[in-house]
Amino acid sequence: MLTVATDDGETLYVAEDEAERGQDGPFLVVYRTPDRQRRWGWFCTNCESVDNAMDSMGRIECNVCGNFKKPDEWDSAHE
């Protein structure tokens, strides 16, 4: 499992076998603990950042490079 550190020095654990496809590269699931009990967020493989946002429809966007994953569900009523 890959480890990354946040700006405040917290160690996070990246599950390289749990991914969601992004436009510019996959997003990998990030956990607070190596036993994968506490999910933390996402790791952008395009710019190697954990500064990402996810909305209620499953859309993920990297705040650093703009890499994104389209929403899980979409119809014109969501606009």
N, C-alpha and C positions, 0 to 999 in steps of 0.2 A: 504494500500500500504506500503510495506517495504521500509525503507530508509537506505542508505549506504553513507559513506563519502569517498571521494577520499583522496589521500595522502596530497593534498594541502587544505583539509578541506571543499571542495565543497560538499553539500548535494545533493544526487541523489535519484530518486524514482524508485523502482523496481515494475513492473507490474507482480504480481504473477499469473495472468490469461492469460499472453501472453508468450508462451514458444516455443522453438525449441528443439527437442530431440537431446541430445548429447550422446556420447559413455558411459561416466561415470555418467551423470546426465544432466538434462535439462539446457538450457541457457534461462534466462528470459530477456525480453526487459527492458532497463533502460531509464528513461526520466530525463531531466533537471528540469522539473516542474511537480507538482502533478496533473495538469490538462491534462497531456499527450500530450501537444502541441509541445514540443521540444524533439525529440528522441536523446538519447546520445550514447547508445551502448548496451552491453550485460552484464549480471550477471551470472557467473558460479556457479551453485548450488553445484557442487562437492567440491569446495574449498572456496566458498563465496568470489570470487574476481571479480572485474570489469576490470581486466587487460587482455583483449581479443582482438583478431584480426579477421576481416572478409574480405574475398576477393570478387572479382567481381562475382564469381560463387555461392556465398552463403555459402561457407565453413567458419565455425567459429572454432577458436582454442584458448584455454585458455593458456596464456603465463606463468601461475603459475604451473598448475597441468597437462597440456597436454590434458585435456578433449577436444573432438572435435565433430563437426557436419559435416557430409559429404556434399559435394556440392549439390545444388538443381538440377543441370544438370551436366551430365558427359558423355563424350565419349573419345575415344583414341586420338582425335585431340586436346584435352585440355592438354595433357601431355607435 
